[in-house]
Structures are given as structure tokens and as C-alpha cells.
Amino acid sequence: TFPIQSRRFYHALKGHGATVRLVMLPHESHGYRARESVMHSLWETALWLDTYLK
């Protein structure tokens, strides 16, 4: 996914009142390769699940 597509999707969702968070990881493309990026992605997912699925 190109960063501009992610930003547009984020703004479209936000414009419709959705609760959204855009996380852009430096030096990464559609799939994360760096260990730090994978770990951060897992942390973000766990945080979302903990916040919205309790």
C-alpha cells in the first residue's frame, strides 16, 4: 500500500466519525520486515484489542 492511500483511507474514515489511528513505520512498505516494526505492529494490535474488545 502506498502511504498516500493509507492517509486517504485514514482521513475518509475520520471524516465519517470513525475512531481511527494511523501508524506509519519508517523504512517499511506493505509488509513489515524489521524486527522492531513487527514488534511495534503486534503492540499496536494488542492495544487495539485491549481497548475496543473488552
mmJSON file of the N, C-alpha and C atoms, coordinates in Angstrom:
{"data_MODEL":{"atom_site":{
"group_PDB":["ATOM","ATOM","ATOM","ATOM","ATOM","ATOM","ATOM","ATOM","ATOM","ATOM","ATOM","ATOM","ATOM","ATOM","ATOM","ATOM","ATOM","ATOM","ATOM","ATOM","ATOM","ATOM","ATOM","ATOM","ATOM","ATOM","ATOM","ATOM","ATOM","ATOM","ATOM","ATOM","ATOM","ATOM","ATOM","ATOM","ATOM","ATOM","ATOM","ATOM","ATOM","ATOM","ATOM","ATOM","ATOM","ATOM","ATOM","ATOM","ATOM","ATOM","ATOM","ATOM","ATOM","ATOM","ATOM","ATOM","ATOM","ATOM","ATOM","ATOM","ATOM","ATOM","ATOM","ATOM","ATOM","ATOM","ATOM","ATOM","ATOM","ATOM","ATOM","ATOM","ATOM","ATOM","ATOM","ATOM","ATOM","ATOM","ATOM","ATOM","ATOM","ATOM","ATOM","ATOM","ATOM","ATOM","ATOM","ATOM","ATOM","ATOM","ATOM","ATOM","ATOM","ATOM","ATOM","ATOM","ATOM","ATOM","ATOM","ATOM","ATOM","ATOM","ATOM","ATOM","ATOM","ATOM","ATOM","ATOM","ATOM","ATOM","ATOM","ATOM","ATOM","ATOM","ATOM","ATOM","ATOM","ATOM","ATOM","ATOM","ATOM","ATOM","ATOM","ATOM","ATOM","ATOM","ATOM","ATOM","ATOM","ATOM","ATOM","ATOM","ATOM","ATOM","ATOM","ATOM","ATOM","ATOM","ATOM","ATOM","ATOM","ATOM","ATOM","ATOM","ATOM","ATOM","ATOM","ATOM","ATOM","ATOM","ATOM","ATOM","ATOM","ATOM","ATOM","ATOM","ATOM","ATOM","ATOM","ATOM","ATOM","ATOM"],
"id":[1,2,3,4,5,6,7,8,9,10,11,12,13,14,15,16,17,18,19,20,21,22,23,24,25,26,27,28,29,30,31,32,33,34,35,36,37,38,39,40,41,42,43,44,45,46,47,48,49,50,51,52,53,54,55,56,57,58,59,60,61,62,63,64,65,66,67,68,69,70,71,72,73,74,75,76,77,78,79,80,81,82,83,84,85,86,87,88,89,90,91,92,93,94,95,96,97,98,99,100,101,102,103,104,105,106,107,108,109,110,111,112,113,114,115,116,117,118,119,120,121,122,123,124,125,126,127,128,129,130,131,132,133,134,135,136,137,138,139,140,141,142,143,144,145,146,147,148,149,150,151,152,153,154,155,156,157,158,159,160,161,162],
"type_symbol":["N","C","C","N","C","C","N","C","C","N","C","C","N","C","C","N","C","C","N","C","C","N","C","C","N","C","C","N","C","C","N","C","C","N","C","C","N","C","C","N","C","C","N","C","C","N","C","C","N","C","C","N","C","C","N","C","C","N","C","C","N","C","C","N","C","C","N","C","C","N","C","C","N","C","C","N","C","C","N","C","C","N","C","C","N","C","C","N","C","C","N","C","C","N","C","C","N","C","C","N","C","C","N","C","C","N","C","C","N","C","C","N","C","C","N","C","C","N","C","C","N","C","C","N","C","C","N","C","C","N","C","C","N","C","C","N","C","C","N","C","C","N","C","C","N","C","C","N","C","C","N","C","C","N","C","C","N","C","C","N","C","C"],
"label_atom_id":["N","CA","C","N","CA","C","N","CA","C","N","CA","C","N","CA","C","N","CA","C","N","CA","C","N","CA","C","N","CA","C","N","CA","C","N","CA","C","N","CA","C","N","CA","C","N","CA","C","N","CA","C","N","CA","C","N","CA","C","N","CA","C","N","CA","C","N","CA","C","N","CA","C","N","CA","C","N","CA","C","N","CA","C","N","CA","C","N","CA","C","N","CA","C","N","CA","C","N","CA","C","N","CA","C","N","CA","C","N","CA","C","N","CA","C","N","CA","C","N","CA","C","N","CA","C","N","CA","C","N","CA","C","N","CA","C","N","CA","C","N","CA","C","N","CA","C","N","CA","C","N","CA","C","N","CA","C","N","CA","C","N","CA","C","N","CA","C","N","CA","C","N","CA","C","N","CA","C","N","CA","C","N","CA","C","N","CA","C"],
"label_alt_id":[null,null,null,null,null,null,null,null,null,null,null,null,null,null,null,null,null,null,null,null,null,null,null,null,null,null,null,null,null,null,null,null,null,null,null,null,null,null,null,null,null,null,null,null,null,null,null,null,null,null,null,null,null,null,null,null,null,null,null,null,null,null,null,null,null,null,null,null,null,null,null,null,null,null,null,null,null,null,null,null,null,null,null,null,null,null,null,null,null,null,null,null,null,null,null,null,null,null,null,null,null,null,null,null,null,null,null,null,null,null,null,null,null,null,null,null,null,null,null,null,null,null,null,null,null,null,null,null,null,null,null,null,null,null,null,null,null,null,null,null,null,null,null,null,null,null,null,null,null,null,null,null,null,null,null,null,null,null,null,null,null,null],
"label_comp_id":["THR","THR","THR","PHE","PHE","PHE","PRO","PRO","PRO","ILE","ILE","ILE","GLN","GLN","GLN","SER","SER","SER","ARG","ARG","ARG","ARG","ARG","ARG","PHE","PHE","PHE","TYR","TYR","TYR","HIS","HIS","HIS","ALA","ALA","ALA","LEU","LEU","LEU","LYS","LYS","LYS","GLY","GLY","GLY","HIS","HIS","HIS","GLY","GLY","GLY","ALA","ALA","ALA","THR","THR","THR","VAL","VAL","VAL","ARG","ARG","ARG","LEU","LEU","LEU","VAL","VAL","VAL","MET","MET","MET","LEU","LEU","LEU","PRO","PRO","PRO","HIS","HIS","HIS","GLU","GLU","GLU","SER","SER","SER","HIS","HIS","HIS","GLY","GLY","GLY","TYR","TYR","TYR","ARG","ARG","ARG","ALA","ALA","ALA","ARG","ARG","ARG","GLU","GLU","GLU","SER","SER","SER","VAL","VAL","VAL","MET","MET","MET","HIS","HIS","HIS","SER","SER","SER","LEU","LEU","LEU","TRP","TRP","TRP","GLU","GLU","GLU","THR","THR","THR","ALA","ALA","ALA","LEU","LEU","LEU","TRP","TRP","TRP","LEU","LEU","LEU","ASP","ASP","ASP","THR","THR","THR","TYR","TYR","TYR","LEU","LEU","LEU","LYS","LYS","LYS"],
"label_asym_id":["A","A","A","A","A","A","A","A","A","A","A","A","A","A","A","A","A","A","A","A","A","A","A","A","A","A","A","A","A","A","A","A","A","A","A","A","A","A","A","A","A","A","A","A","A","A","A","A","A","A","A","A","A","A","A","A","A","A","A","A","A","A","A","A","A","A","A","A","A","A","A","A","A","A","A","A","A","A","A","A","A","A","A","A","A","A","A","A","A","A","A","A","A","A","A","A","A","A","A","A","A","A","A","A","A","A","A","A","A","A","A","A","A","A","A","A","A","A","A","A","A","A","A","A","A","A","A","A","A","A","A","A","A","A","A","A","A","A","A","A","A","A","A","A","A","A","A","A","A","A","A","A","A","A","A","A","A","A","A","A","A","A"],
"label_entity_id":["1","1","1","1","1","1","1","1","1","1","1","1","1","1","1","1","1","1","1","1","1","1","1","1","1","1","1","1","1","1","1","1","1","1","1","1","1","1","1","1","1","1","1","1","1","1","1","1","1","1","1","1","1","1","1","1","1","1","1","1","1","1","1","1","1","1","1","1","1","1","1","1","1","1","1","1","1","1","1","1","1","1","1","1","1","1","1","1","1","1","1","1","1","1","1","1","1","1","1","1","1","1","1","1","1","1","1","1","1","1","1","1","1","1","1","1","1","1","1","1","1","1","1","1","1","1","1","1","1","1","1","1","1","1","1","1","1","1","1","1","1","1","1","1","1","1","1","1","1","1","1","1","1","1","1","1","1","1","1","1","1","1"],
"label_seq_id":[1,1,1,2,2,2,3,3,3,4,4,4,5,5,5,6,6,6,7,7,7,8,8,8,9,9,9,10,10,10,11,11,11,12,12,12,13,13,13,14,14,14,15,15,15,16,16,16,17,17,17,18,18,18,19,19,19,20,20,20,21,21,21,22,22,22,23,23,23,24,24,24,25,25,25,26,26,26,27,27,27,28,28,28,29,29,29,30,30,30,31,31,31,32,32,32,33,33,33,34,34,34,35,35,35,36,36,36,37,37,37,38,38,38,39,39,39,40,40,40,41,41,41,42,42,42,43,43,43,44,44,44,45,45,45,46,46,46,47,47,47,48,48,48,49,49,49,50,50,50,51,51,51,52,52,52,53,53,53,54,54,54],
"pdbx_PDB_ins_code":[null,null,null,null,null,null,null,null,null,null,null,null,null,null,null,null,null,null,null,null,null,null,null,null,null,null,null,null,null,null,null,null,null,null,null,null,null,null,null,null,null,null,null,null,null,null,null,null,null,null,null,null,null,null,null,null,null,null,null,null,null,null,null,null,null,null,null,null,null,null,null,null,null,null,null,null,null,null,null,null,null,null,null,null,null,null,null,null,null,null,null,null,null,null,null,null,null,null,null,null,null,null,null,null,null,null,null,null,null,null,null,null,null,null,null,null,null,null,null,null,null,null,null,null,null,null,null,null,null,null,null,null,null,null,null,null,null,null,null,null,null,null,null,null,null,null,null,null,null,null,null,null,null,null,null,null,null,null,null,null,null,null],
"Cartn_x":[0.846,0.0,0.88,0.573,1.329,0.895,1.822,1.472,0.306,0.21,-0.886,-2.236,-2.295,-3.548,-3.936,-2.953,-3.218,-3.724,-3.105,-3.539,-4.957,-5.243,-6.587,-7.643,-7.335,-8.264,-8.49,-7.412,-7.495,-8.414,-8.178,-8.982,-10.442,-10.671,-12.045,-12.781,-12.132,-12.758,-13.01,-12.005,-12.127,-13.246,-13.355,-14.396,-15.803,-15.922,-17.216,-17.411,-16.506,-16.665,-16.11,-15.363,-14.793,-13.641,-13.439,-12.27,-11.119,-10.131,-9.031,-7.687,-6.683,-5.299,-4.451,-3.636,-2.746,-1.332,-0.731,0.644,1.485,2.422,3.332,4.715,5.248,6.553,7.62,8.677,9.711,10.431,10.76,11.542,10.824,9.479,8.719,7.72,7.4,6.382,5.148,4.44,3.191,3.416,4.452,4.777,5.959,5.873,6.958,8.072,9.308,10.461,11.336,11.524,12.39,11.734,12.536,12.028,11.284,11.842,11.225,9.838,9.718,8.43,7.398,7.822,6.922,6.47,7.399,7.068,6.123,6.377,5.503,4.104,4.033,2.743,1.955,2.627,1.969,1.492,2.299,1.919,0.686,0.679,-0.469,-1.731,-1.609,-2.75,-3.264,-2.364,-2.758,-3.435,-2.915,-3.509,-4.926,-5.112,-6.439,-7.411,-6.979,-7.845,-8.219,-7.248,-7.482,-8.436,-8.328,-9.154,-10.581,-10.746,-12.054,-12.799,-12.162,-12.851,-13.013,-12.989,-13.204,-14.666],
"Cartn_y":[-1.183,0.0,1.232,2.162,3.405,4.281,5.021,5.876,6.819,7.344,8.271,7.569,6.29,5.544,5.359,5.085,4.919,6.217,7.322,8.625,8.964,8.694,8.976,8.12,6.864,5.97,6.446,6.821,7.352,8.572,9.533,10.761,10.488,9.537,9.179,8.588,7.673,7.08,8.133,8.954,10.005,10.979,11.292,12.19,11.662,10.346,9.722,9.435,9.975,9.853,8.588,7.808,6.572,6.879,5.994,6.068,5.443,6.231,5.745,6.151,5.408,5.718,5.284,6.183,5.875,5.75,4.607,4.36,4.114,4.995,4.867,4.513,3.403,2.964,3.32,3.981,4.422,3.246,3.424,2.453,1.116,1.134,-0.101,0.105,-0.987,-0.931,-1.673,-2.355,-3.022,-4.09,-4.881,-5.898,-5.453,-5.666,-5.233,-6.271,-5.792,-6.691,-6.536,-5.307,-5.072,-5.626,-6.249,-6.821,-5.77,-4.568,-3.503,-3.152,-3.166,-2.854,-3.94,-5.186,-6.299,-6.223,-5.977,-5.883,-4.71,-3.587,-2.431,-2.718,-3.377,-3.733,-4.649,-5.618,-6.512,-5.744,-4.796,-3.972,-3.138,-2.517,-1.708,-2.574,-3.778,-4.679,-5.069,-5.423,-5.792,-4.623,-3.425,-2.231,-2.015,-2.172,-2.007,-3.043,-4.299,-5.359,-5.1,-4.698,-4.425,-3.244,-2.256,-1.053,-1.274,-1.934,-1.99,-3.317,-4.344,-5.635,-6.108,-5.189,-5.578,-5.628],
"Cartn_z":[0.0,0.0,0.0,-0.853,-0.877,0.294,0.891,2.036,1.755,0.55,0.241,0.334,-0.044,0.062,1.524,2.354,3.785,4.394,4.023,4.548,4.08,2.831,2.304,3.002,3.205,3.895,5.326,6.003,7.367,7.414,6.521,6.515,6.137,5.252,4.884,6.082,6.787,7.971,9.04,9.295,10.304,9.929,8.654,8.176,8.408,8.533,8.804,10.289,11.12,12.566,13.185,12.421,12.96,13.914,14.863,15.725,14.949,14.612,13.776,14.348,13.949,14.299,13.116,12.63,11.51,12.052,11.828,12.272,11.028,10.786,9.647,10.202,9.775,10.257,9.227,9.674,8.734,8.064,6.82,6.039,5.851,5.925,5.722,4.595,3.917,2.874,3.38,2.497,2.872,3.95,3.81,4.802,5.643,6.936,7.819,7.822,7.79,7.778,9.013,9.453,10.609,11.875,12.701,13.955,14.783,14.855,15.643,15.093,13.776,13.152,13.44,13.365,13.661,15.113,16.022,17.443,17.703,17.05,17.24,16.693,15.564,14.979,15.918,16.51,17.467,18.692,19.171,20.32,19.988,18.798,18.369,18.303,17.774,17.668,19.045,19.952,21.315,22.022,21.833,22.434,21.903,20.594,19.993,20.554,20.585,21.1,22.551,23.352,24.769,24.953,24.103,24.22,23.734,22.6,21.956,22.084,22.598,22.711,24.148,25.091,26.496,26.81],
"occupancy":[1.0,1.0,1.0,1.0,1.0,1.0,1.0,1.0,1.0,1.0,1.0,1.0,1.0,1.0,1.0,1.0,1.0,1.0,1.0,1.0,1.0,1.0,1.0,1.0,1.0,1.0,1.0,1.0,1.0,1.0,1.0,1.0,1.0,1.0,1.0,1.0,1.0,1.0,1.0,1.0,1.0,1.0,1.0,1.0,1.0,1.0,1.0,1.0,1.0,1.0,1.0,1.0,1.0,1.0,1.0,1.0,1.0,1.0,1.0,1.0,1.0,1.0,1.0,1.0,1.0,1.0,1.0,1.0,1.0,1.0,1.0,1.0,1.0,1.0,1.0,1.0,1.0,1.0,1.0,1.0,1.0,1.0,1.0,1.0,1.0,1.0,1.0,1.0,1.0,1.0,1.0,1.0,1.0,1.0,1.0,1.0,1.0,1.0,1.0,1.0,1.0,1.0,1.0,1.0,1.0,1.0,1.0,1.0,1.0,1.0,1.0,1.0,1.0,1.0,1.0,1.0,1.0,1.0,1.0,1.0,1.0,1.0,1.0,1.0,1.0,1.0,1.0,1.0,1.0,1.0,1.0,1.0,1.0,1.0,1.0,1.0,1.0,1.0,1.0,1.0,1.0,1.0,1.0,1.0,1.0,1.0,1.0,1.0,1.0,1.0,1.0,1.0,1.0,1.0,1.0,1.0,1.0,1.0,1.0,1.0,1.0,1.0],
"B_iso_or_equiv":[0.0,0.0,0.0,0.0,0.0,0.0,0.0,0.0,0.0,0.0,0.0,0.0,0.0,0.0,0.0,0.0,0.0,0.0,0.0,0.0,0.0,0.0,0.0,0.0,0.0,0.0,0.0,0.0,0.0,0.0,0.0,0.0,0.0,0.0,0.0,0.0,0.0,0.0,0.0,0.0,0.0,0.0,0.0,0.0,0.0,0.0,0.0,0.0,0.0,0.0,0.0,0.0,0.0,0.0,0.0,0.0,0.0,0.0,0.0,0.0,0.0,0.0,0.0,0.0,0.0,0.0,0.0,0.0,0.0,0.0,0.0,0.0,0.0,0.0,0.0,0.0,0.0,0.0,0.0,0.0,0.0,0.0,0.0,0.0,0.0,0.0,0.0,0.0,0.0,0.0,0.0,0.0,0.0,0.0,0.0,0.0,0.0,0.0,0.0,0.0,0.0,0.0,0.0,0.0,0.0,0.0,0.0,0.0,0.0,0.0,0.0,0.0,0.0,0.0,0.0,0.0,0.0,0.0,0.0,0.0,0.0,0.0,0.0,0.0,0.0,0.0,0.0,0.0,0.0,0.0,0.0,0.0,0.0,0.0,0.0,0.0,0.0,0.0,0.0,0.0,0.0,0.0,0.0,0.0,0.0,0.0,0.0,0.0,0.0,0.0,0.0,0.0,0.0,0.0,0.0,0.0,0.0,0.0,0.0,0.0,0.0,0.0],
"pdbx_formal_charge":[null,null,null,null,null,null,null,null,null,null,null,null,null,null,null,null,null,null,null,null,null,null,null,null,null,null,null,null,null,null,null,null,null,null,null,null,null,null,null,null,null,null,null,null,null,null,null,null,null,null,null,null,null,null,null,null,null,null,null,null,null,null,null,null,null,null,null,null,null,null,null,null,null,null,null,null,null,null,null,null,null,null,null,null,null,null,null,null,null,null,null,null,null,null,null,null,null,null,null,null,null,null,null,null,null,null,null,null,null,null,null,null,null,null,null,null,null,null,null,null,null,null,null,null,null,null,null,null,null,null,null,null,null,null,null,null,null,null,null,null,null,null,null,null,null,null,null,null,null,null,null,null,null,null,null,null,null,null,null,null,null,null],
"auth_seq_id":[1,1,1,2,2,2,3,3,3,4,4,4,5,5,5,6,6,6,7,7,7,8,8,8,9,9,9,10,10,10,11,11,11,12,12,12,13,13,13,14,14,14,15,15,15,16,16,16,17,17,17,18,18,18,19,19,19,20,20,20,21,21,21,22,22,22,23,23,23,24,24,24,25,25,25,26,26,26,27,27,27,28,28,28,29,29,29,30,30,30,31,31,31,32,32,32,33,33,33,34,34,34,35,35,35,36,36,36,37,37,37,38,38,38,39,39,39,40,40,40,41,41,41,42,42,42,43,43,43,44,44,44,45,45,45,46,46,46,47,47,47,48,48,48,49,49,49,50,50,50,51,51,51,52,52,52,53,53,53,54,54,54],
"auth_comp_id":["THR","THR","THR","PHE","PHE","PHE","PRO","PRO","PRO","ILE","ILE","ILE","GLN","GLN","GLN","SER","SER","SER","ARG","ARG","ARG","ARG","ARG","ARG","PHE","PHE","PHE","TYR","TYR","TYR","HIS","HIS","HIS","ALA","ALA","ALA","LEU","LEU","LEU","LYS","LYS","LYS","GLY","GLY","GLY","HIS","HIS","HIS","GLY","GLY","GLY","ALA","ALA","ALA","THR","THR","THR","VAL","VAL","VAL","ARG","ARG","ARG","LEU","LEU","LEU","VAL","VAL","VAL","MET","MET","MET","LEU","LEU","LEU","PRO","PRO","PRO","HIS","HIS","HIS","GLU","GLU","GLU","SER","SER","SER","HIS","HIS","HIS","GLY","GLY","GLY","TYR","TYR","TYR","ARG","ARG","ARG","ALA","ALA","ALA","ARG","ARG","ARG","GLU","GLU","GLU","SER","SER","SER","VAL","VAL","VAL","MET","MET","MET","HIS","HIS","HIS","SER","SER","SER","LEU","LEU","LEU","TRP","TRP","TRP","GLU","GLU","GLU","THR","THR","THR","ALA","ALA","ALA","LEU","LEU","LEU","TRP","TRP","TRP","LEU","LEU","LEU","ASP","ASP","ASP","THR","THR","THR","TYR","TYR","TYR","LEU","LEU","LEU","LYS","LYS","LYS"],
"auth_asym_id":["A","A","A","A","A","A","A","A","A","A","A","A","A","A","A","A","A","A","A","A","A","A","A","A","A","A","A","A","A","A","A","A","A","A","A","A","A","A","A","A","A","A","A","A","A","A","A","A","A","A","A","A","A","A","A","A","A","A","A","A","A","A","A","A","A","A","A","A","A","A","A","A","A","A","A","A","A","A","A","A","A","A","A","A","A","A","A","A","A","A","A","A","A","A","A","A","A","A","A","A","A","A","A","A","A","A","A","A","A","A","A","A","A","A","A","A","A","A","A","A","A","A","A","A","A","A","A","A","A","A","A","A","A","A","A","A","A","A","A","A","A","A","A","A","A","A","A","A","A","A","A","A","A","A","A","A","A","A","A","A","A","A"],
"auth_atom_id":["N","CA","C","N","CA","C","N","CA","C","N","CA","C","N","CA","C","N","CA","C","N","CA","C","N","CA","C","N","CA","C","N","CA","C","N","CA","C","N","CA","C","N","CA","C","N","CA","C","N","CA","C","N","CA","C","N","CA","C","N","CA","C","N","CA","C","N","CA","C","N","CA","C","N","CA","C","N","CA","C","N","CA","C","N","CA","C","N","CA","C","N","CA","C","N","CA","C","N","CA","C","N","CA","C","N","CA","C","N","CA","C","N","CA","C","N","CA","C","N","CA","C","N","CA","C","N","CA","C","N","CA","C","N","CA","C","N","CA","C","N","CA","C","N","CA","C","N","CA","C","N","CA","C","N","CA","C","N","CA","C","N","CA","C","N","CA","C","N","CA","C","N","CA","C","N","CA","C","N","CA","C","N","CA","C","N","CA","C"],
"pdbx_PDB_model_num":[1,1,1,1,1,1,1,1,1,1,1,1,1,1,1,1,1,1,1,1,1,1,1,1,1,1,1,1,1,1,1,1,1,1,1,1,1,1,1,1,1,1,1,1,1,1,1,1,1,1,1,1,1,1,1,1,1,1,1,1,1,1,1,1,1,1,1,1,1,1,1,1,1,1,1,1,1,1,1,1,1,1,1,1,1,1,1,1,1,1,1,1,1,1,1,1,1,1,1,1,1,1,1,1,1,1,1,1,1,1,1,1,1,1,1,1,1,1,1,1,1,1,1,1,1,1,1,1,1,1,1,1,1,1,1,1,1,1,1,1,1,1,1,1,1,1,1,1,1,1,1,1,1,1,1,1,1,1,1,1,1,1]
}}}
